[in-house]
Amino acid sequence: MRKILFATNNAHKIQEAQYRIGSIFQVISLKEVGINETIPEPYDTLKENASAKSQYIYNKLHQNCFSEDTGLFVEALHGEPGVHSARYAGEQARDTANLEKLVHKMYGKENRKAHFSTIISLIMDGKEYFFEGHCKGNIVEIANGKMGFGYDPVFKPEGSEKTFGEMDIDEKNEFSHRRKALDLLIDFLTRITPKENLS
């Protein structure tokens, strides 16, 4: 099976990517190639941060790879946490602290509209390609569910009565922003001729 390096050590993201891509490609994490460092995300857009991560790994390993950056954008908070979603409560903050901060800031807000966005940066043979996925929904008042990660327990996608935190991976993939971006990545990768080497 062909392999593709995912420039992350986030186990949840690896799981979601492998679940979606696994029948075609084996997703390899940074840890599996000996990289345990955290790659900085210094920019103000998802696209720039995704690009920075894949460029860093490509330049370091000279190996085709992809990365992604994801953000939750809440209307009532003027787009917060947005590009800072992973570190909303501080640079070393964990999911619980980020979630608590969001719930606190949303207290009493009538407008609960929000959306998730994912941007994937793929670098192949020195060329960069981007793929995007989005999911509209609402922020619930009380966190529900222990599945998923990040803000999943408070995000209810449009068309569902469940939060992402209450869904198994099959249910989440019906709506997921990351799944939509991965589908575009898969479509691109499967159109590559056999002579081109992904690993």
C-alpha positions in Angstrom: 0.0 0.0 0.0 1.2 3.5 -0.8 2.1 5.7 2.1 1.5 9.4 2.7 3.1 11.4 5.6 0.7 13.5 7.7 2.7 16.4 9.3 1.1 16.0 12.8 1.4 13.9 15.9 -2.2 14.6 16.9 -3.6 11.0 17.4 -7.2 12.1 16.8 -6.4 13.7 13.5 -4.3 10.7 12.4 -7.2 8.5 13.3 -9.7 10.5 11.2 -7.3 10.8 8.3 -6.5 7.0 8.3 -10.2 6.2 8.6 -10.9 8.2 5.5 -7.8 7.4 3.5 -6.9 4.0 4.8 -8.3 1.9 2.0 -6.0 3.7 -0.5 -3.0 5.0 1.5 -1.3 4.3 4.8 -1.1 7.5 6.8 2.2 8.0 8.5 2.6 10.3 11.5 5.6 12.5 12.3 6.3 10.2 15.3 6.7 7.3 13.0 9.5 9.1 11.1 11.2 10.2 14.3 9.9 13.7 14.7 8.3 14.6 18.0 8.7 18.4 18.0 5.8 20.8 17.8 5.8 22.8 14.6 5.0 26.5 15.2 1.7 28.0 13.9 2.6 31.7 13.9 0.3 33.0 11.3 -3.2 34.6 11.3 -4.8 32.3 8.7 -5.4 28.6 8.6 -3.9 28.4 5.1 -0.6 30.0 6.1 -0.3 27.8 9.2 -1.1 24.6 7.2 1.5 25.7 4.6 4.1 26.4 7.2 3.8 23.0 8.7 4.0 21.0 5.4 6.8 23.3 4.1 8.8 22.7 7.3 8.5 18.9 7.1 9.1 18.8 3.3 12.3 20.9 3.7 13.5 18.8 6.6 12.8 15.3 5.2 12.6 16.0 1.5 9.5 13.8 1.5 6.1 14.4 0.1 3.6 15.2 2.9 0.5 17.0 3.9 -0.6 19.0 6.9 -3.8 20.7 8.0 -5.0 23.5 10.2 -8.5 23.7 11.6 -10.4 26.4 13.3 -13.8 27.0 14.9 -15.3 30.3 14.0 -18.1 31.6 16.2 -20.3 34.5 14.9 -21.1 36.0 18.3 -17.4 36.1 19.3 -16.4 37.9 16.0 -14.8 34.7 14.7 -13.1 33.5 17.9 -11.4 31.2 18.6 -10.7 30.9 14.8 -7.1 30.3 13.9 -6.2 30.2 17.6 -8.6 27.3 18.3 -5.9 24.9 19.5 -4.4 27.5 22.0 -7.5 29.6 22.8 -6.9 29.4 26.6 -3.1 29.8 26.2 -0.1 28.3 24.3 0.0 25.2 26.5 -3.8 24.9 27.0 -5.5 21.5 26.7 -8.8 20.8 25.1 -10.7 21.1 28.4 -9.4 24.6 29.1 -10.2 25.8 25.6 -13.7 24.3 25.8 -14.4 25.9 29.2 -13.2 29.3 27.9 -15.6 29.1 24.9 -18.6 28.0 27.0 -17.9 30.9 29.4 -17.7 33.5 26.6 -20.8 32.2 25.0 -22.9 32.4 28.2 -26.1 34.3 27.5 -25.4 34.8 23.8 -28.5 34.4 21.6 -26.6 34.0 18.4 -25.1 30.5 18.5 -24.0 30.2 14.9 -20.5 28.8 14.2 -18.6 26.9 11.6 -15.5 24.7 11.4 -13.0 25.1 8.6 -10.1 22.9 7.7 -7.4 23.7 5.1 -5.0 21.0 4.0 -1.6 21.8 2.4 -0.1 19.0 0.3 3.4 19.3 -0.9 4.3 16.9 -3.7 7.6 17.1 -5.6 8.1 20.6 -4.5 4.6 21.8 -5.6 1.9 22.9 -3.1 -1.8 22.2 -3.3 -4.6 23.2 -1.0 -7.9 21.6 -0.1 -10.7 23.0 2.0 -13.6 21.7 4.0 -16.3 23.5 6.0 -19.1 22.6 8.3 -21.8 25.0 9.6 -23.6 24.5 12.9 -24.3 25.9 16.3 -22.7 26.1 19.7 -24.8 24.3 22.3 -25.2 25.8 25.8 -24.1 22.6 27.6 -21.3 20.3 26.4 -22.6 16.8 25.4 -20.7 13.7 24.5 -17.2 12.3 25.2 -16.3 11.2 21.7 -14.2 13.2 19.3 -11.9 15.9 20.6 -11.4 19.7 20.9 -14.7 21.6 20.7 -16.7 18.5 19.5 -18.9 18.4 22.7 -20.3 21.9 22.1 -20.7 21.9 18.3 -23.9 20.6 16.7 -23.7 20.6 12.9 -26.6 21.7 10.8 -29.0 18.8 10.1 -28.1 16.9 13.3 -29.6 16.6 16.7 -26.3 15.5 18.1 -23.1 17.3 18.9 -19.9 16.0 17.3 -19.0 14.7 20.8 -22.0 12.4 20.8 -21.2 10.9 17.4 -19.1 7.9 16.5 -16.6 8.4 13.6 -19.1 7.2 11.0 -21.7 9.7 12.1 -19.2 12.6 12.3 -17.9 11.9 8.8 -21.4 12.7 7.4 -20.8 16.3 8.4 -17.1 16.7 9.1 -15.1 19.7 7.7 -12.0 17.5 7.9 -13.7 14.7 6.0 -14.7 17.1 3.2 -11.1 18.4 2.9 -9.7 14.9 3.0 -12.1 13.8 0.3 -10.7 16.4 -2.0 -7.2 15.3 -1.1 -8.1 11.7 -1.8 -9.6 12.6 -5.2 -6.4 14.4 -6.1 -4.0 11.6 -4.9 -6.0 8.9 -6.7 -5.5 10.8 -10.0 -1.7 10.7 -9.7 -0.1 8.3 -12.1 1.4 5.1 -10.7 4.9 6.3 -11.7 4.7 9.1 -9.2 6.0 8.2 -5.7 4.2 9.5 -2.7 6.7 8.3 -0.1 
